[in-house]
Amino acid sequence: MLELKNIALTVDGEKEKLDILKNVTFTLDENKIYVITGPNGGGKSSIAKIIMGIYLPTAGEIFFEGQDITHLDITQRAKMGIGYAFQNPPRFKGITVRELLNLASGGKTDLNVCDLLMDVGLCAQDYLEREVNASLSGGELKRIEIATILARNLKLAVFDEPEAGIDLWSFQRLAETFGKIHEKYQTTIVIISHQERILKLADEVILIANGEVSEITTKEKVLADIVRRDADCLCSQTCEKGVAIDAQCSR
Ligand SMILES: Nc1ncnc2c1ncn2[C@@H]1O[C@H](COP(=O)(O)OP(=O)(O)OP(=O)(O)O)[C@@H](O)[C@H]1O
């Protein structure tokens, strides 16, 4: 359903041009979960922004359902059913959760906001009339953002580090939510993540390093690599083993 062909992204750095992405090629199929992972600064978020139309590639082409969308902007892509969930979702002071979900759905008359909140593990009674402001925790906000994506009935949803800023307990529930919504809605999901729990949801894992696709592989292989690296870890007594792939230890 989505094809990135030889995508390059070069930006103007302070002194010279920076090659952020080089020759990135991969294809996403319908109704699958893809996890994009790899070292910090490798280019994962840049790929998400290229898919969304926030960045336009310097070279290469993007096709969505057979249509060339390389030069379409974020609004045009959103209209085609492509959506992006930010690392830190914005808060909307003065808007309630109910209003936000209705806005996201584009005023769909048959929208069941209670069901949507249930699907992301929130009790509708407790949340519908709450303002989307700083009183919501990071985990609650992430769930509400996922609910807005469900309300939009997207064909392709890209989540950039959904684990960012939320505690481990909330995150475990969030990972379950991804699994659940994938079973219920026909949305292709791309999740940028370092988390094993998210990797376990993947139908395919795309490894990005140094602005390139270093490997397209299975979760089994990536998880086995993590276990092996953990076993080799020199400081395994003190690092948060298993909590994050990029825990501060020498690997
Ligand atoms: N607009 C920009 N201008 C200059 N440099 C940029 C720009 N966008 C990204 N970069 C650089 O490109 C590299 C890749 O960034 P990107 O955010 O895509 O990496 P990432 O893999 O998502 O990293 P992380 O895991 O830390 O979020 C980084 O070195 C970043 O500083």
The ligand as a Gaussian input file, in Angstrom:
#p B3LYP/6-31G(d) Opt

LIG

0 1
 N       15.841000      19.454000       9.641000
 C       17.014000      18.991000      10.030000
 N       18.131000      19.748000       9.984000
 C       19.326000      19.279000      10.357000
 N       19.529000      18.029000      10.800000
 C       18.464000      17.223000      10.876000
 C       17.150000      17.645000      10.501000
 N       16.292000      16.610000      10.679000
 C       17.028000      15.592000      11.166000
 N       18.328000      15.968000      11.272000
 C       19.440000      15.109000      11.735000
 O       19.322000      13.894000      11.028000
 C       19.682000      12.791000      11.853000
 C       18.508000      11.820000      11.917000
 O       17.474000      12.404000      12.691000
 P       16.153000      11.612000      13.067000
 O       15.389000      12.459000      14.029000
 O       15.473000      11.200000      11.822000
 O       16.773000      10.341000      13.793000
 P       16.071000       9.227000      14.685000
 O       16.579000       7.925000      14.192000
 O       14.600000       9.429000      14.699000
 O       16.688000       9.551000      16.109000
 P       16.097000       9.283000      17.600000
 O       16.045000       7.803000      17.796000
 O       17.139000       9.929000      18.469000
 O       14.745000       9.969000      17.695000
 C       20.051000      13.380000      13.199000
 O       21.450000      13.518000      13.258000
 C       19.376000      14.732000      13.198000
 O       20.070000      15.652000      13.992000

